Amino acid sequence: MLDKRLLALLGKDKKYIVWMVICNLLTTVCNAAIAFCLCGAIDLALKGSALSEYLTVLLAAAGAAALRFLLILMNGSYGARLGSNAKETLRRRIYEKTARLGTCTTDGLSLASLTQVSIEGVEQLDLYYSTYIPQFFYSMISPFLLFALFMFISVPSAVILICCVPLIPASIIAVSRYAKKIFDKYWGQYTKMGDAFLDTISGMKELKIYGTDGRDHDHMNSEAEEFRKITMKVLTMQLASTTIMDLVAYGGAGLGIGIAAASNGSIHSLFGLSMPAALLFIVLSAVDFFLPLRALGSAFHVSMNGATAGKKILALLDTPEPEWGKEEIGKKDIALKDVVFSYDGQRIVLDHVSMEAPSGSLTAIVGRSGCGKSTVVSLLSGLRQVKSGSVTVGGTELKKLSRDSFYQHAGVVSCNTHLFTDTVRNNFRIAKPDITDTEIMQALKNVDMDAFIAQAGGPDLELREDTVNLSGGQRQRLALAVALSADKDIYFFDEVTSNIDAESEDIIMKNIYGLSREKTVVMISHRLKNVVKADRIYVLDGGKVVQLGDHQQLMAENGVYQALYNEQKALEEGKIK
């Protein structure tokens, strides 16, 4: 079972496989030499030779043993280098691919699955490379090497032994189809359990609040039990396969020895050995026909796990990357032109949508939940790319721009913008590496966070995991301050005032309005109160632009916007219960 694509991932490190195979073959020669010397010593003893005659045999045996020891060390060293280089290369490629994909990575692979593939999956693939692949080539060559040697001693025995050898690969092939299905289920259940565990840990507070942690405990037990069952199937399959290979290996060796013993007259002397000593050599070496293939069978089960993980890695590496060009960004106005978009190729999310966001203005996108607002922002901000239609910046298609150039001028702030578990200063340095403490405090003052941060420890304040030491409003204001410190020319705000207090909402909107006087600002807001001052408002409904204008124009049209605005106003005033 060789996967050419997995093998190709090794690049120049494939040379270590060649050296490992050579070392193993020379080790087989050394084993035969040691067995020959032992038989020679016994032959000399039967002849009653003098002690001095043993010297040559003993020196040859010692030399063969020393060379064998050296070859084993070299083989281990090559295997360690191969495994180490393979892990480093794979993890680097996974990281680089993930970085190039950006948010697209999570479409087909969850965070827990990505972690498992990049850690445990790479470890399993290391065994595939450093154990299975070298053993595969070695076990294919070794029996023919011994066959050539045995032909000098007993032709019937050599023929029987070489004919029995394919029975082990046949048994491996017989279980491979069943094994593949088991390992696919094994990895599927493994990643599923990891996802469930991470989800449970992340939502432990909610589970405790609603008193459903017991139910989730039972669910995790159920997932763990399923994983135990599939693991036991894997172990049962491995045990059965090993038993079959042992029967073939030792049964074949016994048959070869029996044939040699039964045809004693056909045994030829080997390099001066008597016929009894030559027969003893067959007894000692016959099993070496099968041991490499038996080891291959044992490595096969490990390799199946690694190959399954490797396919997941290949699937990640094969994920199409966003297209980017080399042109520099010019004007900062941005637009969608006749865009059609679908996530799954079936349900249309955006249907021939066209929008413009001029520089020095605030463009708002509103509509009911699920109408495609966030999809528009993800397309405008380059997080996803259109399949039909175009996104342009200053008249140039987004995909023709340099990625670095675009993100030097564009920033995205959402309701779930990530703040790192680090100091306030280091979070600002992500947006602006050379920012000073004075600039940090000024940025915090702009969002009315300077007094709080100063009392809590200043720029050295450590943000805890999930920023639990900040309120929701403080978190959003801090994320806004970090984004504004980067001083971009284009800003996208995706529900940035979602689930925060009124005071924080007013502070954030004040900053956005001020920003829009000189920047290109695109904002999504579920609260229409926040878009009243927008220069232009696009109203989406069913994936289409159904209205365009400012607040006064849209209220006068008696359409979707007016209905949404009046509903929200009535709800806030308590007229709707």
For each residue, the residues with C-beta under 8 A, 3 or more apart:
1: 172 176 300 303 304 307
2: 7 133 136
3: 6 7 307 310 311
4: 7 8
5: 8 9 314
6: 3 9 125 128 307 310 314
7: 2 3 4 10 14 133
8: 4 5 11
9: 5 6 86 89 90 93 310
10: 7 13 14 17 82 85 86 89 129
11: 8 14 89
12: 15
13: 10 16 81 82 85 86 89
14: 7 10 11 17 18
15: 12 18 19
16: 13 19 20 78 79 81 82 85
17: 10 14 20 21 82 129 133 134 137
18: 14 15 21 22
19: 15 16 22 23 74 78
20: 16 17 23 24 75 78 79 82 134 138
21: 17 18 24 25 134 137 138 141
22: 18 19 25 26
23: 19 20 26 27 71 72 74 75 78
24: 20 21 27 28 71 75 134 135 138 142 292
25: 21 22 28 29 138 141 142 145
26: 22 23 29 30 67 71
27: 23 24 30 31 68 71 72 75
28: 24 25 31 32 142 145 146 288 292
29: 25 26 32 33 145
30: 26 27 33 34 64 65 67 68 71
31: 27 28 34 35 68 285 288
32: 28 29 35 36 146 149 285 288
33: 29 30 36 37 60 61 64
34: 30 31 37 38 61 64 65 68
35: 31 32 38 39 281 284 285
36: 32 33 39 40 270 271 273 281
37: 33 34 40 41 57 58 60 61 64
38: 34 35 41 42 61 284
39: 35 36 42 43 273 277 278 280 281 284
40: 36 37 43 44 57 272 273 277
41: 37 38 44 45 54 57 58 61
42: 38 39 45 46 277 280
43: 39 40 46 47 273 274 276 277
44: 40 41 47 49 53 54 57
45: 41 42 48 49
46: 42 43 274 276 277
47: 43 44
48: 45
49: 44 45 53 54
50: 53
51: 54
52: 55
53: 44 49 50 56 57
54: 41 44 49 51 57 58
55: 52 58 59
56: 53 59 60
57: 37 40 41 44 53 54 60 61
58: 37 41 54 55 61 62
59: 55 56 62 63
60: 33 37 56 57 63 64
61: 33 34 37 38 41 57 58 64 65
62: 58 59 65 66
63: 59 60 66 67
64: 30 33 34 37 60 61 67 68
65: 30 34 61 62 68 69
66: 62 63 69 70
67: 26 30 63 64 70 71
68: 27 30 31 34 64 65 71 72
69: 65 66 72 73
70: 66 67 73 74
71: 23 24 26 27 30 67 68 74 75
72: 23 27 68 69 75 76
73: 69 70 76 77
74: 19 23 70 71 77 78
75: 20 23 24 27 71 72 78 79
76: 72 73 79 80
77: 73 74 80 81
78: 16 19 20 23 74 75 81 82
79: 16 20 75 76 82 83 130 131 134
80: 76 77 83 84 130
81: 13 16 77 78 84 85
82: 10 13 16 17 20 78 79 85 86 129 130
83: 79 80 86 87 126 127 129 130
84: 80 81 87 88
85: 10 13 16 81 82 88 89
86: 9 10 13 82 83 89 90 122 125 126 129 130
87: 83 84 90 91 122 123 126
88: 84 85 91 92
89: 9 10 11 13 85 86 92 93
90: 9 86 87 93 94 122 125 313
91: 87 88 94 95 118 122
92: 88 89 95 96
93: 9 89 90 96 97 317
94: 90 91 97 98 117 118 122 313 316 317
95: 91 92 98 99 118
96: 92 93 99 100
97: 93 94 100 101 105 316 317 319 321
98: 94 95 101 105 114 316
99: 95 96 102
100: 96 97 321 322
101: 97 98 104 105 319 321 322
102: 99 105 322 383
103: 106 378 383 384
104: 101 107 319 321 322 383 384
105: 97 98 101 102 109 114 316 319
106: 103 109 110 111 114
107: 104 319
108: 315 316 319
109: 105 106 113 114 117 312 316
110: 106 113 114 191 195
111: 106 114 115 198
112: 115 116 191 194 195 197 198
113: 109 110 116 117 191 194 195 312
114: 98 105 106 109 110 111 117 118 316
115: 111 112 118 119 194
116: 112 113 119 120 121 190 191 194
117: 94 109 113 114 120 121 122 191 309 312 313 316
118: 91 94 95 114 115 121 122
119: 115 116 122 123
120: 116 117 123 124 190 309
121: 116 117 118 124 125 309 310 312 313
122: 86 87 90 91 94 117 118 119 125 126 309 313
123: 87 119 120 126 127
124: 120 121 127 128 302 305 306 308 309
125: 6 86 90 121 122 128 129 306 307 309 310 313
126: 83 86 87 122 123 129 130 306
127: 83 123 124 130 131 132 299 302 303 305 306
128: 6 124 125 131 132 133 302 303 306 307 310
129: 10 17 82 83 86 125 126 132 133 306
130: 79 80 82 83 86 126 127 133 134
131: 79 127 128 134 135 299 302 303
132: 127 128 129 135 136 296 299 300 302 303 306
133: 2 7 17 128 129 130 136 137 303
134: 17 20 21 24 79 130 131 137 138
135: 24 131 132 138 139 292 295 296 299
136: 2 132 133 139 140 296 299
137: 17 21 133 134 140 141
138: 20 21 24 25 134 135 141 142 292
139: 135 136 142 143 292 293 295 296
140: 136 137 143
141: 21 25 137 138 144 145
142: 24 25 28 138 139 145 146 288 289 292
143: 139 140 146 147 161 162 165 289 292 293
144: 141 147 148 162
145: 25 28 29 141 142 148 149
146: 28 32 142 143 149 150 161 285 288 289
147: 143 144 150 151 158 161 162 289
148: 144 145 151
149: 32 145 146 152 153 285
150: 146 147 153 154 157 158 161 282 285
151: 147 148 155 158
152: 149 268 270
153: 149 150 157 158 260 267 268 270 278 281 282
154: 150 157 158 259 260 263 266 267 268 278 282
155: 151 158 159 266
156: 159 160 259 260 263 266
157: 150 153 154 160 161 256 257 259 260 263 282 286
158: 147 150 151 153 154 155 161 162 256
159: 155 156 162 163
160: 156 157 163 164 252 255 256 259
161: 143 146 147 150 157 158 164 165 252 253 255 256 286 289
162: 143 144 147 158 159 165 289
163: 159 160 166
164: 160 161 167 248 251 252 255 256 289 290
165: 143 161 162 168 169 252 289 290 293
166: 163 169 170
167: 164 170 171 248 252
168: 165 171 172 245 248 249 290 293 294 296 297
169: 165 166 172 173 293 296
170: 166 167 173 174
171: 167 168 174 175 241 244 245 248 297
172: 1 168 169 175 176 241 245 296 297 300
173: 169 170 176
174: 170 171
175: 171 172 178 179 237 240 241
176: 1 172 173 179 180 300 304
177: 180 181
178: 175 181 182 237
179: 175 176 182 183 237 241 300 301 304
180: 176 177 183 184 304 308
181: 177 178 184 185
182: 178 179 185 186 230 233 234 237
183: 179 180 186 187 234 304 305 307 308
184: 180 181 187 188 308
185: 181 182 188 189 230
186: 182 183 189 190 230 231 234 305 308
187: 183 184 190 191 305 308 309 312
188: 184 185 191 192
189: 185 186 192 193 223 226 227 230
190: 116 120 186 187 193 194 227
191: 110 112 113 116 117 187 188 194 195
192: 188 189 195 196 223
193: 189 190 196 197 220 223 224 226 227
194: 112 113 115 116 190 191 197 198
195: 110 112 113 191 192 198 199
196: 192 193 199 200 219 220 223
197: 112 193 194 200 201 220
198: 111 112 194 195 201 202
199: 195 196 202 203
200: 196 197 203 204 207 216 220
201: 197 198 204
202: 198 199
203: 199 200 206 207
204: 200 201 207 208 213
205: 208 209
206: 203 209 210
207: 200 203 204 210 212 213 216
208: 204 205 211 213
209: 205 206
210: 206 207
211: 208 214
212: 207 215 216
213: 204 207 208 216 217
214: 211 217 218
215: 212 218 219
216: 200 207 212 213 219 220
217: 213 214 220 221
218: 214 215 221 222
219: 196 215 216 222 223
220: 193 196 197 200 216 217 223 224
221: 217 218 224 225
222: 218 219 225 226
223: 189 192 193 196 219 220 226 227
224: 193 220 221 227 228
225: 221 222 228 229
226: 189 193 222 223 229 230
227: 189 190 193 223 224 230 231
228: 224 225 231 232
229: 225 226 232 233
230: 182 185 186 189 226 227 233 234
231: 186 227 228 234 235
232: 228 229 235 236
233: 182 229 230 236 237
234: 182 183 186 230 231 237 238 301
235: 231 232 238 239
236: 232 233 239 240
237: 175 178 179 182 233 234 240 241 301
238: 234 235 241 242 301
239: 235 236 242 243
240: 175 236 237 243 244
241: 171 172 175 179 237 238 244 245 297 300 301
242: 238 239 245 246 297 298
243: 239 240 246 247
244: 171 240 241 247 248
245: 168 171 172 241 242 248 249 293 294 297 298
246: 242 243 249 250 294
247: 243 244 250 251
248: 164 167 168 171 244 245 251 252 290
249: 168 245 246 252 253 287 290 291 293 294
250: 246 247 253 254 287 290
251: 164 247 248 254 255
252: 160 161 164 165 167 248 249 255 256 289 290
253: 161 249 250 256 257 286 287 289 290
254: 250 251 257 258
255: 160 161 164 251 252 258 259
256: 157 158 160 161 164 252 253 259 260 282 286 289
257: 157 253 254 260 261 282 283 286
258: 254 255 261 262
259: 154 156 157 160 255 256 262 263
260: 153 154 156 157 256 257 263 264 267 279 282 286
261: 257 258 264 279
262: 258 259
263: 154 156 157 259 260 266 267
264: 260 261 267 275 279
265:
266: 154 155 156 263
267: 153 154 260 263 264 275 278 279 282
268: 152 153 154 275 278
269: 272 273 274 275 278
270: 36 152 153 273 277 278 281
271: 36
272: 40 269
273: 36 39 40 43 269 270 277 278 281
274: 43 46 269 277 278
275: 264 267 268 269 278 279
276: 43 46 279 280
277: 39 40 42 43 46 270 273 274 280 281
278: 39 153 154 267 268 269 270 273 274 275 281 282
279: 260 261 264 267 275 276 282 283
280: 39 42 276 277 283 284
281: 35 36 39 153 270 273 277 278 284 285
282: 150 153 154 157 256 257 260 267 278 279 285 286
283: 257 279 280 286
284: 35 38 39 280 281
285: 31 32 35 146 149 150 281 282 288
286: 157 161 253 256 257 260 282 283 289
287: 249 250 253 290 291
288: 28 31 32 142 146 285 291 292
289: 142 143 146 147 161 162 164 165 252 253 256 286
290: 164 165 168 248 249 250 252 253 287 293 294
291: 249 287 288 294 295
292: 24 28 135 138 139 142 143 288 295 296
293: 139 143 165 168 169 245 249 290 296 297
294: 168 245 246 249 290 291 297 298
295: 135 139 291 292 298 299
296: 132 135 136 139 168 169 172 292 293 299 300
297: 168 171 172 241 242 245 293 294 300 301
298: 242 245 294 295 301 302
299: 127 131 132 135 136 295 296 302 303
300: 1 132 172 176 179 241 296 297 303 304
301: 179 234 237 238 241 297 298 304 305
302: 124 127 128 131 132 298 299 305 306
303: 1 127 128 131 132 133 299 300 306 307
304: 1 176 179 180 183 300 301 307 308
305: 124 127 183 186 187 301 302 308 309
306: 124 125 126 127 128 129 132 302 303 309 310
307: 1 3 6 125 128 183 303 304 310 311
308: 124 180 183 184 186 187 304 305 311 312
309: 117 120 121 122 124 125 187 305 306 312 313
310: 3 6 9 121 125 128 306 307 313 314
311: 3 307 308 314 315
312: 109 113 117 121 187 308 309 315 316
313: 90 94 117 121 122 125 309 310 316 317
314: 5 6 310 311 317 318
315: 108 311 312 318 319
316: 94 97 98 105 108 109 114 117 312 313 319
317: 93 94 97 313 314
318: 314 315
319: 97 101 104 105 107 108 315 316
320:
321: 97 100 101 104
322: 100 101 102 104 382 384 385 399 403
323: 385 399
324: 399 401 402 403 406
325: 397 399 400 401 402
326: 400 402
327: 396 400 401 402 405
328: 401 402 405
329: 332 393 394 396 401 402 405 406 408 409
330: 393 394 395 396
331: 359 393 394 395
332: 329 359 393 394 409 489 490 519 520
333: 356 357 358 359 393 394 520
334: 356 357 380 391 392 393 394 490 520 522
335: 354 355 356 357 391 392
336: 339 353 354 355 356 376 379 380 386 389 390 391
337: 354 389 390 391 392
338: 352 353 354 388 389 390
339: 336 350 352 353 354 379 386 388 389 390 391
340: 348 350 351 352 353 386 387 388 389
341: 348 349 350 353 372 375 379 384 386 387 388 389
342: 345 346 347 348 349 387
343: 347 349
344: 347
345: 342
346: 342
347: 342 343 344
348: 340 341 342 351 543
349: 341 342 343 372 375 543
350: 339 340 341 353 372 375 376 379 543
351: 340 348 542 543 544
352: 338 339 340 389 544
353: 336 338 339 340 341 350 372 376 389 540 543 544 545
354: 335 336 337 338 339 389 545
355: 335 336 363 365 376 538 545
356: 333 334 335 336 363 536
357: 333 334 335 361 363 380 520 521 522
358: 333 361 363 520 535
359: 331 332 333 489 519 520
360: 516 517 518 519 520
361: 357 358 516 520 521 535 536
362: 512 513 516 521 523 533 534 535 536
363: 355 356 357 358 520 521 522 523 534 535 536 537 538
364: 522 523 524 525 530 531 534 536 537 538
365: 355 373 376 377 522 523 524 537 538 540
366: 373 524 525 526 528 531 537 538 539 540 561 564
367: 371 372 373 539 540 541 560 564
368: 371 541 564
369: 526
370:
371: 367 368 540 541 542 543
372: 341 349 350 353 367 375 376 540 543
373: 365 366 367 376 377 524 540
374: 377 378 494 495 524
375: 341 349 350 372 378 379 384
376: 336 350 353 355 365 372 373 379 380 524 540
377: 365 373 374 380 381 412 492 494 522 524
378: 103 374 375 381 383 384
379: 336 339 341 350 375 376 382 383 384 385 386 391
380: 334 336 357 376 377 391 492 522
381: 377 378 410 412 492
382: 322 379 385 391 398 403 406 407 410
383: 102 103 104 378 379 412
384: 103 104 322 341 375 378 379
385: 322 323 379 382 391 398 399
386: 336 339 340 341 379 389 390 391
387: 340 341 342
388: 338 339 340 341
389: 336 337 338 339 340 341 352 353 354 386
390: 336 337 338 339 386 397 398
391: 334 335 336 337 339 379 380 382 385 386 397 398 399
392: 334 335 337 395 396 397 398
393: 329 330 331 332 333 334 396 398 401 406 490
394: 329 330 331 332 333 334
395: 330 331 392
396: 327 329 330 392 393 400 401
397: 325 390 391 392 400 401
398: 382 385 390 391 392 393 401 406
399: 322 323 324 325 385 391
400: 325 326 327 396 397
401: 324 325 327 328 329 393 396 397 398 405 406
402: 324 325 326 327 328 329 405 406
403: 322 324 382 406 407
404: 407 408
405: 327 328 329 401 402 408 409
406: 324 329 382 393 398 401 402 403 409 410
407: 382 403 404 410 411
408: 329 404 405 488
409: 329 332 405 406 488 489 490
410: 381 382 406 407 488 489 490 491 492
411: 407 431 483 486 488 490 491 492
412: 377 381 383 417 483 491 492 494
413: 417 479 480 483 491 492 493 494 496
414: 417 493 494 495 496
415: 476 494 495 496 497 498 499
416:
417: 412 413 414 476 479 483
418:
419: 427 463 467 475 478 479 482
420: 426 427 430 463
421: 462 463 464 465
422: 426 427 462 463
423: 426 427 459 460 461 462 463
424: 427 428 440 453 458 459 460 461 463 478
425: 428 429 437 440 459 460
426: 420 422 423 429 430
427: 419 420 422 423 424 430 431 463 478 482
428: 424 425 431 432 435 440 443 459 481 482 485
429: 425 426 432 433 435
430: 420 426 427 482
431: 411 427 428 435 482 483 485 486
432: 428 429 435 439 485 486 487
433: 429
434:
435: 428 429 431 432 439 440 485
436: 439 440
437: 425 440 441 458 459
438: 441 442
439: 432 435 436 442 443 485
440: 424 425 428 435 436 437 443 444 459 485
441: 437 438 444 445 450 453 454 458 459
442: 438 439 445 446 450
443: 428 439 440 446 447 481 482 484 485
444: 440 441 447 449 450 453 478 481
445: 441 442 448 449 450
446: 442 443 481 484 511
447: 443 444 477 478 480 481 507 508 511
448: 445 451 477 507
449: 444 445 452 453 474 477 478 481
450: 441 442 444 445 453 454
451: 448 454 455
452: 449 455 456 474
453: 424 441 444 449 450 456 457 458 459 461
454: 441 450 451 458
455: 451 452
456: 452 453 461 469
457: 453 460 461 462
458: 424 437 441 453 454 461
459: 423 424 425 428 437 440 441 453
460: 423 424 425 457
461: 423 424 453 456 457 458
462: 421 422 423 457
463: 419 420 421 422 423 424 427 467 469 470
464: 421 467 468 469
465: 421 468
466:
467: 419 463 464 470 475 478
468: 464 465
469: 456 463 464
470: 463 467 474 475 478
471: 474 475 501
472: 475 476 499 500 501 504
473: 476 477 500 501 503 504 505
474: 449 452 470 471 477 478 504
475: 419 467 470 471 472 478 479
476: 415 417 472 473 479 480 496 497 500 504 508
477: 447 448 449 473 474 480 481 504 507 508
478: 419 424 427 444 447 449 467 470 474 475 481 482
479: 413 417 419 475 476 482 483 496
480: 413 447 476 477 483 484 496 508 511
481: 428 443 444 446 447 449 477 478 484 485
482: 419 427 428 430 431 443 478 479 485 486
483: 411 412 413 417 431 479 480 486 488 491
484: 443 446 480 481 487 511 515
485: 428 431 432 435 439 440 443 481 482
486: 411 431 432 482 483
487: 432 484
488: 408 409 410 411 483 491 519
489: 332 359 409 410 519 520
490: 332 334 393 409 410 411 519 520 521 522
491: 410 411 412 413 483 488 512 515 519 520 521 522
492: 377 380 381 410 411 412 413 522 523
493: 413 414 496 512 521 522 523 524 525
494: 374 377 412 413 414 415 524
495: 374 414 415 498 524 525 526
496: 413 414 415 476 479 480 493 508 512 523 525
497: 415 476 500 504 505 508 509 525 527 530
498: 415 495 526
499: 415 472
500: 472 473 476 497 504 505 508
501: 471 472 473 504 505
502: 505 506
503: 473 506 507
504: 472 473 474 476 477 497 500 501 507 508
505: 473 497 500 501 502 508 509 527 530
506: 502 503 509 510
507: 447 448 477 503 504 510 511
508: 447 476 477 480 496 497 500 504 505 511 512
509: 497 505 506 512 513 530
510: 506 507 513 514
511: 446 447 480 484 507 508 514 515
512: 362 491 493 496 508 509 515 516 521 523
513: 362 509 510 516 517 533
514: 510 511 517
515: 484 491 511 512 518 519 521
516: 360 361 362 512 513 519 521 535
517: 360 513 514
518: 360 515
519: 332 359 360 488 489 490 491 515 516
520: 332 333 334 357 358 359 360 361 363 489 490 491
521: 357 361 362 363 490 491 493 512 515 516
522: 334 357 363 364 365 377 380 490 491 492 493
523: 362 363 364 365 492 493 496 512 530 531 534
524: 364 365 366 373 374 376 377 493 494 495
525: 364 366 493 495 496 497 528 530 531
526: 366 369 495 498
527: 497 505 530 568
528: 366 525 531 532 561 564 565 568
529: 532 568 572
530: 364 497 505 509 523 525 527
531: 364 366 523 525 528 534 537 551
532: 528 529 551
533: 362 513 551
534: 362 363 364 523 531 537 550 551
535: 358 361 362 363 516 550
536: 356 361 362 363 364 548 549 550
537: 363 364 365 366 531 534 547 548 549 550 551 554 561
538: 355 363 364 365 366 545 547 548
539: 366 367 545 546 547 548 554 559 560 561
540: 353 365 366 367 371 372 373 376 543 544 545 546
541: 367 368 371 544 546 560
542: 351 371 546
543: 348 349 350 351 353 371 372 540
544: 351 352 353 540 541
545: 353 354 355 538 539 540 548
546: 539 540 541 542 559 560
547: 537 538 539 554 557 559 560 561
548: 536 537 538 539 545
549: 536 537 552 553 554 557
550: 534 535 536 537 553 554
551: 531 532 533 534 537 554 555
552: 549 555 556
553: 549 550 556 557
554: 537 539 547 549 550 551 557 559 561 562
555: 551 552 561 562 565
556: 552 553
557: 547 549 553 554 561 562
558: 562
559: 539 546 547 554 562 563
560: 367 539 541 546 547 563 564
561: 366 528 537 539 547 554 555 557 564 565
562: 554 555 557 558 559 565 566
563: 559 560 566 567
564: 366 367 368 528 560 561 567 568
565: 528 555 561 562 568 569
566: 562 563 569 570
567: 563 564 570 571 576
568: 527 528 529 564 565 571 572
569: 565 566 572 573
570: 566 567 573 575 576
571: 567 568 574 575 576
572: 529 568 569
573: 569 570
574: 571 577
575: 570 571
576: 567 570 571
577: 574
